[in-house]
Amino acid sequence: MAVMNSTFDFLPLIAVTNAWIHPLWRVALGAILAGAALYAIFLLFQLLAPRMTAVARTTAKEAVAQPLFFLILILGIFLLVLFTILPYNTFGEDLKIYKDGGLTLIMILSVVLALWTASLSIAEEIEGRTALTVLSKPIARWQFIVGKFLGILWPVAVMFIVLGAVFLSCVSYKVAYDARETSQQDPTAEVCLEQIEQIAPGLALVFMEAAVLAAISVAISTRLPMLANLVICGSIYFLGHLVPLLANSAVGKIPQVGFVAGLLSAVLPVLENFNVTAIAFFEPGKTVPPAYLGLAGLYCLLYCGVAMLLALLLFEDRDLA
């Protein structure tokens, strides 16, 4: 009898309303299109730069073959699903907290994968002299570095597509689940779709942030091992979000603090530019403007280019023998 009662108590969790299911075909279509675009980019690089693409393909295969890749993927899916039913006690703001936490979770898991892969495929290959064997073939050092970066970025993109699809589906479910938990009227499919469309640009911004940190990780891996890479990238992540807030706060009005904050903002990536909650905190009718996405993408490309240039400078005179 107790088993039957627990079963009936659990049924509302999986059958709150079928409205949340209707927008999911758009999520599936978006994931398929993103995967097709990723494959098309791979084919384009293979046509234009076959040697660099060969390095990228080998690096990507090594990253996907790691147990860590599937561990992070399974952990991410589990936590994204689990967070939908956890109570946040925010008086009606649970959906906002879930959106922010889900984006942060996907970004952190992707950066961990990028740091791990960069350390294994660059730092350890240099120390183990595997890189010397690769560079003995007709391939330039810049092709090796850029190929490594692309090979790291492709598994990260695959992870974003999978976790992003799960996250958007959970957002749609969370709308219906919260309405049932607060005894409100069941939402329509249009309301669920609106929440999906509102948060979808945030995935693009978070991927840009992960790409910038991956590029920095590649540059650091040319000289330092994994632990130092993790510490430096963690510090850059913290300062990249803190410095702009500090500069705009009352403390930032102090000349010395303002100067240091401005200097760090000029050197370090301003990761707060990719913080979707700082642009539109998921209020009704608010979303990330397409123009802002374009500017953020340009900033991401420029900073990744600077990081690749730094990586090449650090790697150019590195003794591999």
C-alpha positions in Angstrom: 0.0 0.0 0.0 2.9 2.4 0.8 4.4 1.6 -2.6 1.2 2.5 -4.3 0.9 5.8 -2.4 4.6 6.7 -3.3 3.9 5.9 -6.9 0.9 8.2 -7.0 2.8 10.9 -5.3 5.5 10.7 -7.9 3.2 10.7 -10.9 2.6 14.5 -10.8 6.3 15.0 -11.3 6.3 13.3 -14.7 2.8 14.3 -15.8 2.4 17.9 -14.7 1.1 18.8 -18.1 1.8 17.9 -21.7 2.2 21.5 -22.7 6.0 21.5 -21.9 6.5 18.7 -24.4 5.2 20.6 -27.4 8.2 23.0 -27.8 10.7 20.2 -27.5 10.7 19.5 -31.3 12.3 23.0 -31.7 15.0 22.1 -29.2 15.7 18.8 -31.1 15.8 20.7 -34.4 18.1 23.3 -33.0 20.5 20.6 -31.6 20.5 18.8 -35.0 21.2 22.1 -36.9 24.0 22.9 -34.4 25.5 19.5 -34.9 25.3 19.9 -38.7 26.9 23.3 -38.5 29.7 21.9 -36.4 30.3 19.1 -38.9 30.2 21.6 -41.8 32.9 23.7 -40.1 35.0 20.6 -39.7 34.7 19.8 -43.4 35.6 23.4 -44.2 38.8 23.3 -42.1 39.7 20.0 -43.6 39.5 21.5 -47.0 41.4 24.7 -46.2 43.9 23.4 -43.7 44.2 19.6 -43.8 47.4 19.3 -41.7 46.0 21.5 -38.9 42.7 19.6 -39.1 44.5 16.3 -38.7 46.0 17.5 -35.4 42.5 18.8 -34.4 40.8 15.5 -35.3 43.4 13.5 -33.3 43.0 15.8 -30.3 39.2 15.6 -30.4 39.3 11.8 -30.6 41.6 11.6 -27.6 39.3 14.0 -25.7 36.1 12.0 -26.5 37.9 8.7 -25.7 38.6 9.9 -22.1 36.4 8.5 -19.4 36.2 12.1 -18.1 34.2 13.2 -21.1 31.4 10.7 -20.5 31.6 11.2 -16.7 31.1 15.0 -17.1 28.4 14.4 -19.7 26.4 12.0 -17.5 27.0 14.2 -14.4 25.8 17.3 -16.2 22.6 15.5 -17.4 21.9 14.2 -14.0 22.3 17.5 -12.2 20.3 19.5 -14.8 17.4 17.0 -14.4 17.8 16.9 -10.6 17.8 20.7 -10.3 14.3 21.0 -11.8 12.7 19.4 -8.8 14.9 20.9 -6.0 13.1 23.6 -4.0 15.0 26.9 -4.0 12.7 28.7 -1.6 12.9 32.0 -3.6 9.2 32.9 -3.4 8.4 32.4 -7.1 11.9 33.0 -8.5 12.9 29.3 -8.8 12.9 29.4 -12.6 15.3 32.3 -12.7 17.7 30.6 -10.3 17.5 27.4 -12.3 18.3 29.2 -15.5 21.3 30.9 -14.0 22.6 27.8 -12.2 22.1 25.6 -15.3 24.1 27.9 -17.5 26.9 28.2 -14.9 27.0 24.4 -14.5 27.3 23.8 -18.3 30.1 26.4 -18.5 32.1 25.0 -15.6 31.8 21.4 -16.8 32.9 22.4 -20.3 35.9 24.4 -18.9 37.0 21.5 -16.8 37.0 19.3 -19.9 38.9 22.0 -21.8 41.5 22.3 -19.1 42.0 18.6 -18.7 42.3 18.0 -22.5 44.7 20.9 -22.9 47.0 19.7 -20.2 46.9 16.1 -21.5 47.3 16.9 -25.2 49.8 19.8 -25.0 51.6 19.9 -21.6 52.1 16.1 -21.3 52.9 15.7 -25.0 55.6 18.3 -24.7 57.0 16.7 -21.5 56.8 13.2 -23.1 58.4 14.5 -26.3 55.4 13.3 -28.3 55.1 16.8 -29.7 58.6 16.5 -31.1 57.5 13.5 -33.1 54.5 15.3 -34.5 56.5 18.4 -35.4 59.2 16.3 -37.1 56.5 15.9 -39.8 55.8 18.7 -42.3 53.7 20.7 -39.9 54.4 24.2 -38.5 54.3 25.0 -34.8 51.4 27.4 -35.4 49.4 24.7 -37.1 50.1 22.4 -34.1 48.9 25.0 -31.6 45.8 26.1 -33.5 44.9 22.5 -34.3 45.2 21.6 -30.6 42.8 24.5 -29.8 40.3 23.4 -32.4 40.5 19.8 -31.2 39.8 20.9 -27.7 37.0 23.2 -28.7 35.1 20.6 -30.8 34.4 18.2 -27.9 33.4 21.2 -25.8 30.9 22.2 -28.5 29.5 18.6 -28.6 29.0 18.8 -24.9 27.3 22.1 -25.2 24.9 20.7 -27.8 23.9 17.7 -25.7 23.7 19.5 -22.3 22.1 22.5 -24.0 19.3 20.4 -25.4 18.8 18.7 -22.0 18.9 22.1 -20.3 16.3 23.8 -22.6 14.0 20.8 -22.2 14.3 21.0 -18.4 13.5 24.7 -18.6 10.3 23.9 -20.4 9.5 21.3 -17.8 10.4 23.6 -14.9 7.8 26.1 -16.1 5.0 23.4 -15.8 6.4 21.9 -12.6 6.6 25.2 -10.7 3.1 26.1 -11.8 1.8 22.8 -10.4 3.8 23.2 -7.2 2.5 26.7 -6.5 -1.1 25.7 -7.4 -1.2 28.0 -10.4 -2.9 27.5 -13.7 -1.1 25.1 -16.0 1.1 27.1 -18.5 0.5 26.8 -22.2 3.0 25.6 -24.8 3.5 29.2 -25.8 4.7 30.1 -22.3 7.1 27.2 -22.2 8.4 28.1 -25.7 8.9 31.8 -24.6 11.1 30.7 -21.7 13.2 28.5 -24.0 13.7 31.3 -26.5 14.6 33.7 -23.7 17.4 31.5 -22.3 18.7 30.0 -25.6 21.0 33.1 -26.3 22.6 32.5 -22.9 23.9 29.2 -24.1 25.7 31.0 -27.0 27.2 33.5 -24.5 28.3 30.8 -22.1 30.0 28.9 -25.0 31.9 32.0 -25.9 33.1 32.3 -22.4 34.2 28.6 -22.4 36.0 29.2 -25.7 38.0 32.1 -24.3 39.0 30.2 -21.2 39.9 27.2 -23.4 42.2 29.4 -25.6 43.9 30.8 -22.4 44.3 27.2 -21.2 46.0 26.2 -24.4 48.5 29.1 -24.0 49.3 28.2 -20.4 49.7 24.5 -21.3 52.6 25.3 -23.6 54.7 26.1 -20.5 53.0 24.9 -17.3 51.4 21.6 -16.1 47.8 20.9 -15.2 47.7 22.2 -11.6 49.2 25.5 -12.5 46.8 25.7 -15.5 43.8 25.1 -13.3 44.9 27.7 -10.7 45.6 30.4 -13.3 42.4 29.8 -15.3 40.4 29.7 -12.1 41.9 33.1 -11.1 41.2 34.5 -14.5 37.6 33.3 -14.3 37.2 35.0 -10.9 38.8 38.2 -11.8 37.1 38.4 -15.2 33.8 38.5 -13.5 34.8 40.6 -10.4 36.9 43.4 -11.9 34.2 45.1 -14.0 31.8 44.9 -11.0 34.5 46.4 -8.8 35.3 49.2 -11.3 31.6 50.2 -11.4 31.1 50.0 -7.7 31.6 52.7 -5.1 35.0 51.2 -4.2 36.0 51.6 -7.8 35.7 55.4 -7.5 38.9 55.4 -5.5 41.7 56.4 -8.0 44.1 53.6 -7.1 41.4 50.9 -7.2 40.0 52.3 -10.4 43.4 52.3 -12.0 44.1 48.7 -11.0 40.6 47.6 -12.1 41.1 49.4 -15.5 44.5 47.8 -16.0 43.2 44.3 -15.2 40.2 44.9 -17.5 42.5 45.8 -20.3 44.7 42.7 -19.9 42.3 40.0 -18.7 39.2 39.0 -20.6 36.1 40.8 -19.4 34.0 37.6 -18.8 31.2 39.6 -17.4 30.4 40.5 -21.1 29.2 36.9 -21.4 27.0 36.9 -18.2 23.4 36.8 -19.4 22.0 37.7 -16.0 23.9 41.0 -16.2 22.2 41.8 -19.6 18.6 40.5 -19.0 17.8 38.8 -15.7 15.1 36.7 -17.3 12.3 39.2 -16.8 9.2 38.7 -19.0 9.8 40.1 -22.4 13.5 40.6 -21.9 16.1 38.7 -23.9 19.6 39.2 -25.3 19.6 41.5 -28.3 21.0 39.9 -31.5 23.4 42.9 -31.9 24.8 42.2 -28.4 25.4 38.5 -29.4 27.3 39.7 -32.5 29.5 42.0 -30.5 30.1 39.3 -27.9 31.0 36.9 -30.6 33.5 39.4 -32.1 35.1 40.0 -28.7 35.4 36.2 -28.3 37.1 35.8 -31.6 39.5 38.7 -30.9 40.5 37.4 -27.5 40.9 33.8 -28.7 43.1 35.2 -31.5 45.2 37.1 -28.9 45.5 33.9 -26.8 46.6 31.9 -29.8 49.2 34.5 -30.6 50.5 34.3 -27.0 50.5 30.5 -27.2 52.5 30.6 -30.3 55.0 33.1 -28.8 55.4 30.8 -25.7 55.7 27.7 -27.8 57.9 29.0 -30.6 61.1 29.0 -28.5 60.1 26.0 -26.3 62.8 23.4 -26.4 61.1 20.1 -27.2 64.2 17.9 -27.3 
